[in-house]
Structure formats: C-alpha cells, structure tokens
Amino acid sequence: MKILLNDISIIPVAGGTQIIEKGYVAIEDSLITDIGNGQIGTDGYDLVIDGKDKVVMPGLINTHTHAAMTLLRSYADDLPLMEWLETKIWPLESQLTAEDIYWGTKLAIVEMIKSGTTTFADMYFYMDEVARAVDESGVRACLARGMVGVGPESEKAFVESKDLVNKWHKQGDGRITIMLGPHAPYTCPPEYLKRVAAFAKELKTGIHIHVAETSGEVANTIKEYGKTPVELLKDAGLFENHVLAAHCVHLSDNDIAILAASGAGVAHNPESNMKLASGIAPVPKLLAAGIPVALGTDGASSNNNLDMIQEMRTCALLHKVNSMDPTVLPAYKALEMATVNGAETLGLGKEIGRLQKGYKADMIIINLEEAHQIPRYDIVANLVYAGQASDVDTVIINGKIVMENRIIRTLNEGEILKTAKKIATRLVN
C-alpha cells in the first residue's frame, strides 16, 4: 500500500533538531520512501492524509514493561519494591493463566497505541500468548521470557526461550524480535547468568535484564559476591552480547564505565522508580558517558499507566530538579530518549526510531489543534511538556494504519476492556 502524508509538520529525529514546518512523508509497503519540504503530487497513492494542523514524528518506543501487568493495575500500591513483589505481586501472578496473559497484553497494547507507542520491550511469562497478541495487533515488540535462576522453572526457562526464538523471532512481518530475559542478578546466580550469556550467543539474541534497581539490591550483591550488580554481569560474560539494562538507578563510576565500554543500552523508568521510591538513575552522567539511555514505563502495576508522552515529561522534569539545573535534560533530549535512543537500546537503530528514507514506517500523527498545544512557539516543547495521550490521532506501524481518528483498526477495544474486567474480578475473588 502507498500512503502519502501531505502538508504536515515533521519531527524527523534524524541527526538534529530541525523541524519541517510544512512537508510530506511517502510510504510504500513497510518503508518510508521519501520525506521532505513542501508538497508533492498525490497521483499513484492509495491513501492521502491531510496533515493540516498536525505533526508527524517517529512512534514512541517503550523499552521496558511487563505488558500483562495491566491486569494488576492499582492492585498493590504505596509499598517498597521487595514488599510489593513478595507479598502482593508474585502471589497474584501465580494465579494468572495463559489466556489471562493474552488478554492483559491486548489491554496494554490498546493503551500503548492510543498514547503513541509503536514498539515495546516486554519481559514476562506465557510469552507465546504475548507474541500472539502482538502479531494480531500490528505493533512492534521485543519479547523476552522471564528467567529466574533460583526458582522451580530455572531449566524450563531455557527450553521455553529457545522455543520462543524458533517460533516467533522476526515473525509478524518482521515486527517481533526475541531476547533472553534473566530477571535480575538477585534472582539469577552467577553460574546461571554465565549459562544465559552463552545461550544468547548460541541463539544470536540480545538480553533484557533488571539491573541495580534499588540500593538494597546493590548492597546485598556486594555483601554476597564482593561486586556490584554491573560488575557481576560483566564477569558472567553478559556484556559479550547486546544488553538492555533496565533501571540502573544505583551505579558507581566504575559501573558507568563498564556500561559505556560494553555498548549496553539503559531503559530509564522514572515514574516507576519514583512510585516505588527506588531512587533516581544518574541519566545525565550516563548520557555524558555515551551510553544510549531510553525510556520505559515498567509494568502498569508500578506506574500505573503505559503513557510514554507522560514519561517524557516526568523524565525531563525529574532530572532538572534533581540536578537543580533547568538545562540538564531539554525537551528534545527527552524526545530522543523516547524514539531514536529506544531503537538503539533494542538493537533496532537501523530500522526504527526516526523518520528517514529507508526506515520502517513506524510513526504517529498528533493533533495540534488542542488548547494545551496553542500557541506553537516550540512544537517539541509542547509535545513533551504539554502533550497528552489524547493528542495522538493516527498510528502507522510497518506501513499499516493501526489507529485512525483514535479508532484502533486491528483490535476490538470494547471486547478487550470487557474481558479484562472479568479477569480482574476472578483474580481478586
């Protein structure tokens, strides 16, 4: 299908802050075939979208979440991380079925599409069902089966991860990528992590792992192994693979040097870290060290939404007040973290994250005719500091229209909401 976006403002996020005030984007099949200033002829296109009073930008990339935890939204709040996990989340998760995961993931995807997310990185269980939901919805995703080295399914996790790679890697018209998902250094002993590192090499996959989320985790790791979590991962050989390190809140200068040398990407989750009082990741120092830092929401039970527009605003404001420097993380940098940096941390930097000829046609069209978007002195600042999920009008992923005029084409939103309510009632009963 050939689609043309005409007379539209464009934020390419492609090597600079330049914005095209009135331009066009041409799409054929799954790719961007042309982009530029002005307007072009509409002949030969199957669909022409009028971009007046709208802006198009790369789709947002949520680099760390647990999608089906939408079913646990607001079930357990205002607790420290370990108490939250051990007394509330893990017991309820044990009641989730494969079918629950399928519907919980679809609920998450509806929320993500409607707030402008076109790609997400997920770590959970029953990942066949997650992949099925992704395939049906048209979104792009990097999926990892959670692996816990100290539990009864420590070996099963290897088998299921390999099956997931064989069945789903690069499926869904290439939208699905599989990674390995060792949960964290505190649930995966060093020998287990060494096996994961070797397995990732064998399968040629990346690794998605929680790292240094709390000060208690770091202190316990040092006490038990004489190393920080990052040092432990290095010695286990994890960084010989592409690593997506979620959180990275409590890092030493040596940890930052290790991450920079390894080429690992960091998924920063400001709202989840704030809500669980885990701390503030040293994002400015990470960026200064050349580490690609992206944004994630974490699960909807610790955020409690999957709104990446809100996450951009929170990220920018949090680091300003933490450093007492209003210039430390500008709006455009937050936008880069949610797009081009997200693509890089997922190993997809040559395919998505920017609007550029030859890249995948993953983009969102945002309505600028809203009271909070006017006046338009700076479109990027408006998006980051004043934008709302409801501003997202149209979502295109892999060259296909997934949402138009805020109506999702690929999923039955009403059925999903109704089913999720029924599952939640069963779980709490």
Secondary structure, 3 states (H helix, E strand, C coil): CEEEEEEEEECCCCCCCCCEEEEEEEEECCEEEEEEECCCCCCCCCEEEECCCEEEEECEEEEEECHHHHHHCCCCCCCCHHHHHHHHHHHHHCCCCHHHHHHHHHHHHHHHHHCCEEEEEEEECCHHHHHHHHHHHCCEEEEEEEECCCCCCCCHHHHHHHHHHHHHCCCCCCCEEEEEEECCCCCCCHHHHHHHHHHHHHHCCEEEEEECCCHHHHHHHHHHHCCCHHHHHHHCCHHHCCEEEEECCCCCHHHHHHHHHHCCEEEECHHHHHHCCCCCCCHHHHHHCCCCEEECCCCCCCCCCCCHHHHHHHHHHHHHHHHCCCCCCCHHHHHHHHCHHHHHHCCCCCCCCCCCCCCECCEEEEECCCHHHCCCCCHHHHHHHHCCHHHEEEEEECCEEEEECCEECCCCHHHHHHHHHHHHHHHHC
